Amino acid sequence: MAHTDESRERARALLAAHPVVDGHNDLPWALREQVAYDLDRRDIAADQSAHLHTDIPRLRAGGVGAQFWSVYVRTDLTGDAAVSACLEQIDVVRRLADRYPDDLRLAFTADDMEAARAEGRIASLMGAEGGHSINNSLATLRALYRLGVRYMTLTHNDTIDWADSATDTPRHDGLTRFGEEVVREMNRLGMLVDLSHVAPATMRDALRVSTAPVIFSHSSARAVCDHPRNVPDDVLESLAANGGVAMATFVPKFVLPAAVAWTEAADENMRAHGLHPLDGTERGREVQRAFEEAHPRPIATAATVADHLDHMREVAGIDHIGIGGDFDGTAFTPSDLSDVSGYPNLVAELLDRRWSETDLAKLTWRNAVRVLRDAEAVARDEQARRGPSIARIEQLDA
Protein backbone atom coordinates (compact mmCIF):
# COMPACT_ATOMS: atom_id res chain seq x y z
CA MET A 1 0.00 0.00 0.00
CA ALA A 2 1.11 3.58 -0.56
CA HIS A 3 2.02 5.34 2.65
CA THR A 4 0.82 8.81 3.44
CA ASP A 5 3.28 11.64 3.79
CA GLU A 6 2.23 11.79 7.42
CA SER A 7 3.14 8.15 8.15
CA ARG A 8 6.50 8.53 6.40
CA GLU A 9 7.25 11.66 8.43
CA ARG A 10 6.24 9.88 11.64
CA ALA A 11 8.48 6.96 10.65
CA ARG A 12 11.48 9.23 10.13
CA ALA A 13 10.85 11.00 13.43
CA LEU A 14 10.57 7.70 15.26
CA LEU A 15 13.81 6.41 13.73
CA ALA A 16 15.60 9.61 14.74
CA ALA A 17 14.77 8.78 18.36
CA HIS A 18 14.87 4.96 18.14
CA PRO A 19 17.10 4.02 15.19
CA VAL A 20 17.26 0.57 13.66
CA VAL A 21 19.56 -2.08 15.07
CA ASP A 22 19.93 -4.33 12.05
CA GLY A 23 20.96 -7.88 12.89
CA HIS A 24 22.71 -8.83 9.67
CA ASN A 25 24.46 -7.08 6.77
CA ASP A 26 26.96 -8.84 4.49
CA LEU A 27 28.87 -5.76 3.30
CA PRO A 28 32.23 -7.28 4.42
CA TRP A 29 31.77 -10.31 2.15
CA ALA A 30 30.60 -8.10 -0.74
CA LEU A 31 33.80 -6.06 -0.34
CA ARG A 32 35.81 -9.29 -0.43
CA GLU A 33 34.06 -10.58 -3.55
CA GLN A 34 33.92 -7.34 -5.50
CA VAL A 35 37.18 -5.53 -4.73
CA ALA A 36 39.30 -7.88 -2.55
CA TYR A 37 38.87 -5.46 0.37
CA ASP A 38 40.21 -2.45 -1.56
CA LEU A 39 38.22 0.26 0.21
CA ASP A 40 39.41 2.95 -2.21
CA ARG A 41 37.44 1.17 -4.94
CA ARG A 42 34.26 1.04 -2.81
CA ASP A 43 34.31 4.27 -0.82
CA ILE A 44 31.12 3.89 1.22
CA ALA A 45 31.17 7.60 2.12
CA ALA A 46 29.88 8.04 -1.45
CA ASP A 47 26.89 6.55 -3.27
CA GLN A 48 27.62 2.89 -4.05
CA SER A 49 24.14 1.98 -5.28
CA ALA A 50 25.57 0.68 -8.57
CA HIS A 51 27.43 -2.01 -6.64
CA LEU A 52 26.11 -2.41 -3.08
CA HIS A 53 22.97 -2.19 -0.95
CA THR A 54 24.98 -0.32 1.67
CA ASP A 55 26.82 2.97 2.03
CA ILE A 56 26.94 5.64 4.72
CA PRO A 57 24.54 8.14 3.09
CA ARG A 58 21.91 5.39 2.71
CA LEU A 59 22.49 4.07 6.25
CA ARG A 60 21.80 7.61 7.44
CA ALA A 61 18.72 7.95 5.23
CA GLY A 62 17.44 4.63 6.55
CA GLY A 63 17.71 5.62 10.19
CA VAL A 64 20.22 2.89 11.06
CA GLY A 65 21.77 3.40 14.49
CA ALA A 66 23.53 0.07 14.93
CA GLN A 67 24.61 -2.60 12.49
CA PHE A 68 25.76 -6.14 13.14
CA TRP A 69 28.19 -6.60 10.26
CA SER A 70 28.35 -10.23 9.27
CA VAL A 71 31.91 -11.59 9.27
CA TYR A 72 30.65 -14.41 7.09
CA VAL A 73 32.65 -17.25 5.57
CA ARG A 74 31.28 -19.43 2.79
CA THR A 75 31.03 -23.10 3.72
CA ASP A 76 33.31 -24.26 0.91
CA LEU A 77 36.08 -22.71 3.03
CA THR A 78 36.88 -25.15 5.82
CA GLY A 79 39.47 -25.70 8.53
CA ASP A 80 42.17 -23.07 8.94
CA ALA A 81 41.14 -21.43 5.64
CA ALA A 82 37.74 -20.63 7.19
CA VAL A 83 39.40 -19.18 10.29
CA SER A 84 41.70 -16.99 8.18
CA ALA A 85 38.82 -15.76 6.03
CA CYS A 86 36.85 -14.87 9.17
CA LEU A 87 39.85 -12.90 10.48
CA GLU A 88 40.00 -11.01 7.17
CA GLN A 89 36.31 -10.17 7.54
CA ILE A 90 36.90 -8.86 11.08
CA ASP A 91 39.83 -6.84 9.78
CA VAL A 92 37.75 -5.07 7.13
CA VAL A 93 35.05 -4.11 9.66
CA ARG A 94 37.76 -2.56 11.85
CA ARG A 95 39.26 -0.81 8.82
CA LEU A 96 35.85 0.64 7.94
CA ALA A 97 35.44 1.99 11.48
CA ASP A 98 38.94 3.52 11.34
CA ARG A 99 38.32 5.02 7.91
CA TYR A 100 34.94 6.61 8.75
CA PRO A 101 35.23 7.63 12.42
CA ASP A 102 32.64 10.40 12.16
CA ASP A 103 29.99 7.89 11.10
CA LEU A 104 30.96 4.46 12.47
CA ARG A 105 31.96 3.45 15.99
CA LEU A 106 33.04 -0.06 16.91
CA ALA A 107 30.72 -1.42 19.60
CA PHE A 108 31.30 -4.40 21.87
CA THR A 109 28.66 -3.88 24.58
CA ALA A 110 25.13 -2.57 24.99
CA ASP A 111 26.61 0.53 26.63
CA ASP A 112 28.76 1.06 23.52
CA MET A 113 25.60 0.94 21.40
CA GLU A 114 23.93 3.60 23.53
CA ALA A 115 27.09 5.74 23.50
CA ALA A 116 27.30 5.57 19.69
CA ARG A 117 23.66 6.65 19.43
CA ALA A 118 24.30 9.58 21.80
CA GLU A 119 27.23 10.65 19.60
CA GLY A 120 25.20 10.35 16.40
CA ARG A 121 27.38 7.53 15.11
CA ILE A 122 26.38 4.10 13.86
CA ALA A 123 27.36 1.38 16.32
CA SER A 124 29.30 -1.27 14.40
CA LEU A 125 29.12 -4.76 15.87
CA MET A 126 30.20 -8.08 14.39
CA GLY A 127 28.53 -11.44 14.01
CA ALA A 128 30.31 -14.55 12.70
CA GLU A 129 28.04 -16.45 10.32
CA GLY A 130 28.73 -20.16 10.50
CA GLY A 131 30.25 -22.29 13.23
CA HIS A 132 32.71 -23.75 10.71
CA SER A 133 34.61 -20.46 11.29
CA ILE A 134 35.96 -21.76 14.63
CA ASN A 135 37.27 -25.04 13.15
CA ASN A 136 35.95 -27.07 16.12
CA SER A 137 38.07 -25.04 18.56
CA LEU A 138 36.71 -23.32 21.67
CA ALA A 139 40.00 -21.39 21.92
CA THR A 140 39.33 -20.00 18.44
CA LEU A 141 35.80 -19.06 19.58
CA ARG A 142 37.33 -17.12 22.48
CA ALA A 143 39.79 -15.41 20.13
CA LEU A 144 36.93 -14.24 17.92
CA TYR A 145 35.18 -12.84 20.98
CA ARG A 146 38.30 -10.90 21.99
CA LEU A 147 38.46 -9.46 18.46
CA GLY A 148 34.93 -8.13 18.89
CA VAL A 149 32.58 -10.81 17.55
CA ARG A 150 29.35 -10.62 19.56
CA TYR A 151 27.27 -13.33 17.96
CA MET A 152 27.93 -16.54 16.09
CA THR A 153 25.41 -18.16 13.77
CA LEU A 154 25.85 -21.84 14.64
CA THR A 155 25.67 -22.98 11.00
CA HIS A 156 25.35 -21.45 7.57
CA ASN A 157 23.75 -23.43 4.72
CA ASP A 158 25.61 -26.70 5.42
CA THR A 159 25.50 -29.04 8.40
CA ILE A 160 28.78 -28.95 10.33
CA ASP A 161 30.52 -31.42 12.62
CA TRP A 162 28.45 -30.43 15.65
CA ALA A 163 25.20 -28.80 14.43
CA ASP A 164 22.53 -29.43 11.81
CA SER A 165 21.68 -26.73 9.25
CA ALA A 166 18.15 -25.93 8.08
CA THR A 167 19.13 -26.36 4.42
CA ASP A 168 21.23 -29.53 4.50
CA THR A 169 20.80 -33.18 5.42
CA PRO A 170 20.70 -33.52 9.23
CA ARG A 171 23.40 -35.70 10.80
CA HIS A 172 23.07 -35.03 14.52
CA ASP A 173 19.37 -34.50 15.33
CA GLY A 174 20.29 -30.95 16.40
CA LEU A 175 23.41 -30.29 18.45
CA THR A 176 26.04 -32.85 19.39
CA ARG A 177 27.56 -32.86 22.90
CA PHE A 178 30.36 -30.63 21.58
CA GLY A 179 27.73 -28.36 20.01
CA GLU A 180 26.10 -28.00 23.42
CA GLU A 181 29.51 -27.11 24.86
CA VAL A 182 29.91 -24.42 22.19
CA VAL A 183 26.62 -22.88 23.34
CA ARG A 184 27.72 -23.00 26.98
CA GLU A 185 31.04 -21.37 26.15
CA MET A 186 29.27 -18.64 24.17
CA ASN A 187 27.07 -18.01 27.21
CA ARG A 188 30.17 -17.76 29.41
CA LEU A 189 31.80 -15.28 27.02
CA GLY A 190 28.74 -13.11 26.43
CA MET A 191 28.56 -14.01 22.73
CA LEU A 192 24.98 -14.27 21.50
CA VAL A 193 23.89 -17.65 20.12
CA ASP A 194 22.41 -16.95 16.66
CA LEU A 195 19.94 -19.56 15.42
CA SER A 196 19.30 -18.25 11.91
CA HIS A 197 20.22 -20.94 9.34
CA VAL A 198 20.01 -23.85 11.81
CA ALA A 199 17.59 -26.77 11.71
CA PRO A 200 14.57 -26.67 14.05
CA ALA A 201 16.11 -29.48 16.12
CA THR A 202 19.24 -27.35 16.55
CA MET A 203 17.09 -24.37 17.55
CA ARG A 204 15.32 -26.43 20.21
CA ASP A 205 18.56 -27.94 21.54
CA ALA A 206 20.20 -24.52 21.79
CA LEU A 207 17.20 -23.08 23.61
CA ARG A 208 17.30 -26.01 26.04
CA VAL A 209 21.02 -25.56 26.78
CA SER A 210 21.44 -21.78 26.67
CA THR A 211 21.30 -19.84 29.93
CA ALA A 212 21.36 -16.55 27.97
CA PRO A 213 18.89 -15.11 25.47
CA VAL A 214 19.41 -16.27 21.87
CA ILE A 215 18.82 -14.38 18.64
CA PHE A 216 17.77 -15.09 15.10
CA SER A 217 19.82 -12.44 13.27
CA HIS A 218 17.90 -12.73 9.97
CA SER A 219 14.92 -15.11 9.92
CA SER A 220 11.20 -14.64 9.41
CA ALA A 221 8.09 -16.69 10.30
CA ARG A 222 7.70 -20.20 8.91
CA ALA A 223 3.92 -20.08 9.40
CA VAL A 224 3.75 -17.15 6.94
CA CYS A 225 6.27 -18.50 4.40
CA ASP A 226 7.09 -22.19 4.66
CA HIS A 227 10.82 -22.01 4.00
CA PRO A 228 13.28 -23.98 6.20
CA ARG A 229 15.24 -20.77 6.88
CA ASN A 230 12.31 -19.40 8.89
CA VAL A 231 11.32 -19.94 12.52
CA PRO A 232 8.54 -22.39 13.48
CA ASP A 233 5.84 -21.10 15.81
CA ASP A 234 6.77 -23.36 18.73
CA VAL A 235 10.28 -21.88 18.68
CA LEU A 236 8.93 -18.32 18.44
CA GLU A 237 6.71 -19.08 21.44
CA SER A 238 9.73 -20.24 23.46
CA LEU A 239 11.53 -16.90 23.04
CA ALA A 240 9.47 -15.28 25.79
CA ALA A 241 10.86 -17.64 28.44
CA ASN A 242 14.36 -17.44 26.96
CA GLY A 243 14.37 -13.65 26.56
CA GLY A 244 15.61 -13.87 22.99
CA VAL A 245 14.86 -11.85 19.84
CA ALA A 246 13.91 -13.02 16.33
CA MET A 247 14.93 -10.43 13.72
CA ALA A 248 12.79 -10.56 10.58
CA THR A 249 14.67 -10.70 7.32
CA PHE A 250 13.74 -9.08 4.00
CA VAL A 251 15.03 -11.77 1.61
CA PRO A 252 12.15 -12.37 -0.86
CA LYS A 253 12.63 -16.14 -1.04
CA PHE A 254 12.21 -16.32 2.76
CA VAL A 255 9.23 -13.99 3.04
CA LEU A 256 7.17 -14.42 -0.15
CA PRO A 257 5.93 -17.95 -0.94
CA ALA A 258 5.80 -17.23 -4.69
CA ALA A 259 9.49 -16.30 -4.65
CA VAL A 260 10.64 -19.70 -3.36
CA ALA A 261 10.31 -21.63 -6.65
CA TRP A 262 11.54 -18.64 -8.68
CA THR A 263 14.72 -18.44 -6.59
CA GLU A 264 15.39 -22.17 -7.02
CA ALA A 265 15.33 -21.60 -10.78
CA ALA A 266 17.62 -18.55 -10.46
CA ASP A 267 20.07 -20.59 -8.36
CA GLU A 268 20.10 -23.37 -10.97
CA ASN A 269 20.83 -20.75 -13.63
CA MET A 270 23.82 -19.50 -11.62
CA ARG A 271 25.18 -23.06 -11.34
CA ALA A 272 24.67 -23.56 -15.09
CA HIS A 273 26.97 -20.56 -15.60
CA GLY A 274 29.58 -22.13 -13.31
CA LEU A 275 28.80 -19.74 -10.45
CA HIS A 276 27.89 -20.23 -6.81
CA PRO A 277 24.26 -19.08 -6.22
CA LEU A 278 25.56 -16.53 -3.70
CA ASP A 279 28.25 -15.15 -6.04
CA GLY A 280 28.42 -11.40 -5.40
CA THR A 281 30.98 -10.47 -8.06
CA GLU A 282 30.12 -8.25 -11.02
CA ARG A 283 29.86 -11.38 -13.20
CA GLY A 284 27.43 -12.96 -10.73
CA ARG A 285 25.33 -9.81 -10.61
CA GLU A 286 25.19 -9.68 -14.44
CA VAL A 287 23.96 -13.29 -14.63
CA GLN A 288 21.30 -12.60 -11.98
CA ARG A 289 20.12 -9.45 -13.77
CA ALA A 290 19.86 -11.26 -17.12
CA PHE A 291 17.83 -14.07 -15.54
CA GLU A 292 15.49 -11.57 -13.90
CA GLU A 293 14.94 -9.76 -17.22
CA ALA A 294 14.00 -13.02 -18.92
CA HIS A 295 11.93 -14.31 -15.99
CA PRO A 296 10.35 -11.44 -14.03
CA ARG A 297 10.47 -12.28 -10.35
CA PRO A 298 7.61 -12.19 -7.85
CA ILE A 299 7.93 -8.89 -5.98
CA ALA A 300 7.99 -8.71 -2.19
CA THR A 301 7.27 -5.39 -0.48
CA ALA A 302 7.45 -3.83 2.97
CA ALA A 303 3.91 -5.14 3.46
CA THR A 304 5.20 -8.70 2.90
CA VAL A 305 7.75 -8.23 5.69
CA ALA A 306 5.13 -6.54 7.88
CA ASP A 307 2.94 -9.65 7.56
CA HIS A 308 5.77 -11.63 9.14
CA LEU A 309 6.29 -9.06 11.89
CA ASP A 310 2.57 -9.04 12.70
CA HIS A 311 2.69 -12.82 13.11
CA MET A 312 5.96 -12.81 15.05
CA ARG A 313 4.63 -10.16 17.44
CA GLU A 314 1.49 -12.22 18.02
CA VAL A 315 3.38 -15.47 18.69
CA ALA A 316 6.63 -14.37 20.37
CA GLY A 317 5.51 -11.08 21.91
CA ILE A 318 6.57 -7.52 21.19
CA ASP A 319 9.67 -7.81 23.40
CA HIS A 320 11.10 -10.61 21.27
CA ILE A 321 11.24 -9.30 17.70
CA GLY A 322 13.66 -7.19 15.67
CA ILE A 323 14.96 -6.54 12.15
CA GLY A 324 17.76 -8.23 10.20
CA GLY A 325 17.61 -7.23 6.56
CA ASP A 326 20.47 -9.35 5.10
CA PHE A 327 21.46 -6.54 2.72
CA ASP A 328 24.47 -7.31 0.50
CA GLY A 329 23.91 -10.98 1.30
CA THR A 330 21.09 -11.46 -1.18
CA ALA A 331 20.81 -10.79 -4.91
CA PHE A 332 17.17 -9.73 -4.67
CA THR A 333 15.29 -7.41 -2.31
CA PRO A 334 11.72 -6.18 -1.82
CA SER A 335 10.70 -3.31 -4.09
CA ASP A 336 10.47 -0.68 -1.33
CA LEU A 337 13.18 -2.22 0.87
CA SER A 338 15.75 -2.32 -1.90
CA ASP A 339 18.68 -1.13 0.22
CA VAL A 340 19.56 0.17 3.69
CA SER A 341 17.70 3.43 3.08
CA GLY A 342 14.36 1.59 3.06
CA TYR A 343 13.65 1.06 6.78
CA PRO A 344 11.34 4.12 7.00
CA ASN A 345 9.04 2.41 4.48
CA LEU A 346 8.71 -0.61 6.77
CA VAL A 347 8.10 1.56 9.84
CA ALA A 348 5.49 3.58 7.91
CA GLU A 349 3.76 0.33 6.93
CA LEU A 350 3.64 -0.75 10.58
CA LEU A 351 2.37 2.67 11.67
CA ASP A 352 -0.42 2.31 9.11
CA ARG A 353 -1.20 -1.05 10.74
CA ARG A 354 -1.65 0.75 14.07
CA TRP A 355 1.58 -0.35 15.70
CA SER A 356 2.25 2.00 18.60
CA GLU A 357 5.40 4.07 18.76
CA THR A 358 6.34 2.23 21.96
CA ASP A 359 6.10 -1.10 20.16
CA LEU A 360 8.08 0.22 17.20
CA ALA A 361 10.83 1.53 19.49
CA LYS A 362 11.18 -2.00 20.89
CA LEU A 363 11.31 -3.48 17.38
CA THR A 364 13.92 -1.06 16.06
CA TRP A 365 16.22 -0.40 19.03
CA ARG A 366 15.31 -1.50 22.52
CA ASN A 367 14.94 -5.27 22.10
CA ALA A 368 18.31 -5.74 20.41
CA VAL A 369 20.14 -3.60 22.97
CA ARG A 370 18.43 -5.42 25.83
CA VAL A 371 19.29 -8.88 24.51
CA LEU A 372 23.02 -8.02 24.37
CA ARG A 373 22.86 -6.46 27.83
CA ASP A 374 21.16 -9.58 29.20
CA ALA A 375 23.81 -11.82 27.61
CA GLU A 376 26.52 -9.68 29.26
CA ALA A 377 24.85 -10.16 32.65
CA VAL A 378 24.69 -13.95 32.16
CA ALA A 379 28.39 -13.96 31.19
CA ARG A 380 29.38 -12.18 34.41
CA ASP A 381 27.55 -14.84 36.44
CA GLU A 382 28.98 -17.71 34.40
CA GLN A 383 32.56 -16.38 34.63
CA ALA A 384 32.25 -16.12 38.39
CA ARG A 385 31.43 -19.84 38.46
CA ARG A 386 33.76 -21.40 35.89
CA GLY A 387 36.75 -20.83 33.68
CA PRO A 388 37.21 -21.34 29.94
CA SER A 389 36.23 -24.74 28.57
CA ILE A 390 39.08 -26.83 27.15
CA ALA A 391 36.74 -29.56 25.88
CA ARG A 392 37.60 -31.04 22.49
CA ILE A 393 35.22 -32.45 19.90
CA GLU A 394 37.15 -35.74 19.89
CA GLN A 395 36.41 -36.17 23.60
CA LEU A 396 32.74 -35.25 23.59
CA ASP A 397 31.62 -36.70 20.25
CA ALA A 398 33.78 -39.81 20.08
N, C-alpha and C positions, 0 to 999 in steps of 0.2 A: 504494500500500500504506500501511497505517497504521504510523506510526513508534512505536517504544517510547519510554516516558518516558526511558529511558537514552540512546537515540540523540539525542533532542532536547536533553537536558542536555549531552551531549558536544558537540553542534553549537553550543550557546550558549557553552560554555567555549572551543571552538576559535575562534569569532568574536571573543570578548573578546581573545584573543591575536593573532589574524590576521584583522582585520575585512575586510569586502568592499570592494574597489575596484570600483565599478560604472561601466562604460564609457559609459553613455548614459541620461540622464533628461531629459525634455522639460518639466519644471516651468516654465522661463522662458516657453515658448510658451503653456502653459496659463494662466499669469498674464496674458499679453497678451490671449488670447482671452476669458477669463472676466471679468476685472476691469480691463483696460487698465492693468495694472501697479500698481493701487492695493493696496499691501501691507496696509493697514488692513482691507481687505475679505477678505483671505485670509491671516490671521495664522498662519503655519506653526508658531509655537510652540504652537498649540492644535490639537486634532483637526480635520482638514479632510477626513475620509473621505467626507463627503457630496458633496464637489466634486473631490477630487484623490486620486491614489495616494500622494502624498508630503506628509509634514510631519515636524517634528523628532522628536516622540515616536515615530513609526513608524520613522524612520531609526535611532533609538537601539535600538528593539526588534528591528530587523532586523540589527543588528550591522554597519552601514555605517560604514566608516572613511574612505572617500574617494569622492567623487562627481564624475565628469565631467558637468557640467551642459551640455546641448546649447544652444548659442546658434543655434538653427535658424531658417531663413527659408524660407517656402513658395516653391515655384518659380514661382508666378504673380507674385511680386515679382521684378523684374529691374532691371538697371542700378543707378543710384544709389539707387533705392528699396530694393533688396535690401541694399545697404551700410548704409543708415540703419537698416533694421530689425535688422540684425545688431548694430549699435552699441547699439540700444535693449536687445537681449537681453543683451549684455555688461553694460550699465548695471544691469539688474535683478539679475544675479548679484552684482555688487559691492554693490548696495544690500542684498541679503539678508545678505551677509557682515557688512556694517556694522551691520545691525539686530539680528543674533543672534551677537554676538562670542563668547559663551560656548560656542556649539555649532558654529559654522562658522568656518573659517579659509581665506582665499584661499591657493591653492598654485600655484606656477609651476614648481617643480622636484621631483625625487624626494626631495631633502633636506627640502623643505617638507612633503611627504606624511608623511615619517617624524616630523618635528617635530610636526605636527598630531596624529598618533597618540599621541605621547608626552605631549601636553597633554590628551588626551582629547577633542579636537575633530575634527570631520569636515572633512577636506581638501576644499576646493571648487576644482575645476579647470574649465576651459571647453574645449568642442570645437565648432567651427563646422561645421554640417551642410549641406553643399552648396557646391561651388566657385563657383556663381553669386554667392555673397556677396562675392567679391573683384572682380567686374565686370571680369574679364580684366586685372587690374592687380597686378603683383608688389609695387608699393609699398603697395597696400592690404593685401596679404597680410602684409607686414612690419608695417604698422600694427596689424593684428589681433594679431600675435604680441606686440608691445609692450604691448598692452592685456591680455594674459594668455591668449590662445587657444593651447592646446597640442596640439590636433589639428584637422585639417580633413578632413571627409568629402568626397572629390573630387566626387561628385555626390549629389543626392537622387534623387527618382523620375524626373526628366527628364534626357535627354541634354543636355549643355551644349556650348559652342563648342569645347571642347578635351578632352572626356572622355565616353565612352559610359556610360549608366546601365543597370542590370540590368533595369529595368522600362519601357524606352522603346525606340524604334527606333534601332539603332546607326547612327552616321554616320561614325565615324572608325576603326573596327576597333581600339578601345582608346583610347589617348592620342594626341593630335596632338604635333607637335614642341613647341608651346607647353605642352601638358600635361606633357610630359617635363621642361620647364624649371621648371614649377610644383613638381614633385616634387623636383627638384634644389635649388630655393630653400628648400623646406620642410626638406630635409636640412640645409642650411647654417644655417637659423635654429634648428633643434632642435624643429620642429613635427612631430608624428607624422602620417604619411600614413595616413588612415583609408579602408579599402577596403570598408566596408559600403556597400550601395546601388549599387556600380559593377558593370558587366558583367564577365564572366570575362576577356575580352580586356583590359579596363582593369586588372584585378587583375594579370594576367601582365605587362603592360607596366610597371606601377608596380614590381613585384618585380624586374624586369630592371634598371630605372633606379636604384632607391633604394639608397643606400649605408648607410641606417639601417634598423633594424627598422620594420616597418609594423604596423598594428593593423586588426582588424575590430571596431569599437566595439559592434556589436549585430547579429551574424549567427550562424546555426547551420549545421548540416551538410546539404548538399544531398543526400547519399546517404541520409539518414534521412527528409528531407521535401523532395521535389523542387519547391522554389520558387526562382525566380531570385534572390531576396534572400539565399539561403544560399550557402555556400562549397563549390565542388567539391573532391573529394579531392586532385586533383593540386596545387591551390593550398594546401590544408592541408599536404600533404607538403612543400611548398617553404618553409614557415615555419621549419623547423628550421635550414636554411642561412641564412635571412634574420635569424633571431632574433626574429621578430614574435610577436604574440599575437592569437588569434581569441577574441572574447568572446561566448559563447552568449547569444542573446536568448530572451525568454519569450513573445514575441508568438504567440498560438495559430496564426494563419494561416501562420507561418513554421516552426512546430515540429510541428504535427499535420496530417497529410495530409487528414483528413476536414474540417478547418476551412477549407481553401483555397476550395472551391466555395461554402461557406456565406458566407464573407467577401465573395466576389464579388457574391453576391446582396444582402448588407447594404450594400455600397458603391453598388450600383445603386439601392437604396431611398433612400439619402441623396441621390443625384443627382436622383431623382424628386421629392424634397422641396425641390429647389433648393439643396442644401447640398453642400459639398465633403466627400468621404468622411472626411477627417481633421478635420472641424469639431469643435472642443473646447468650443464654447459650451454654455450650458444647453439651448438649443434642439436643438443637435446631439446632446447626450446623451439628451434625451427621445426623439428619433426612433430612436436606436440601441436604447434600452431597450424601446420599443414593438415594434420589429422582433424583438428577442430573445424577448419574451413570446409573440409569434405564431409564431415559428420557433425553437424551442429550439436553441441552438448546441451543436456538439460540444465537449466539455470537455477541455482539456489540463490536466495536473497537473505537479507537480514531477518525477514519474517520466518524463513526456514529455520534459522538458528534460534530465533525467539520461541518457536514451537518446542524446541528441545529444552530451552531454559524454563519455560512454563512447566513442562513435565518434571524437570529435575528439581525445581523449587517445590512442587507438590509432593514429590516422593522423598527427597533428601532433607528438605527444609531450607529456608532462605540463608541460614548460617553456613551452608555446606556447598555452595556453588560459586563458580568464578568463570573466567574467560581465558582460553588458550588458543589463539588463532591459528598457529602453525604456519604463519607467513614465511615465505622463502623456503618452506619445506614441502610445498605442494605446487604442482604446475597450474592448477585451476582454483579459482576462488569465486565466492558469490558475487553477483553483479554489483551490489552496493556495499560490499565488504572486500573490495578488490585489492586493498593494501592497508598498511597500518594507519592511514588517515581515516578509515571507515568506521571506527568505533562509535562516533556520535550518531551514525545512522542506526546502529543496533540499540543504543540507549533511547533514541527517539521512538523507535518501534516499541520498546518496552514501556515507555511513558504513555504511548497511545493505548497500550494494553492495561493501563491503570496501575502499573507498578509504582509504588511509593518511592520518593526520593531516599528515604531511609533504607528501603530494600535495595535500591540501586547502588547506594554507597557501600553496602555490604558486598554486592556482586563485584563491583569494580575494584575496591581497595581494601576494605576492612577485613574480609574473610581471609584473603591471602596473607596479609600482614599477621593476623592472629595465628594462622596455622604455623607459620615459621616461629613466632614467639612461643607458642605452646611446645613445639619440638625442641626449642632451646631449653625450656624449663625441664622437660623430660630428660634431656641430655645431662643437665646439672645433677639431677637425682641419680641417674644411672652411673655417672662418673664417680659419684661419691661412694657407690657400692662396689664397682668392679673396674678393673683395668682393661686395656686393649685385648681383644681376642686374638690368640695365635693359632686358632683352629685351621686345619687344612682340609681341602676337599677330599683328599685321599683318606684321611682319618674318618670323616663323617659319612662319606658316601661310598665306602668300600663295597 
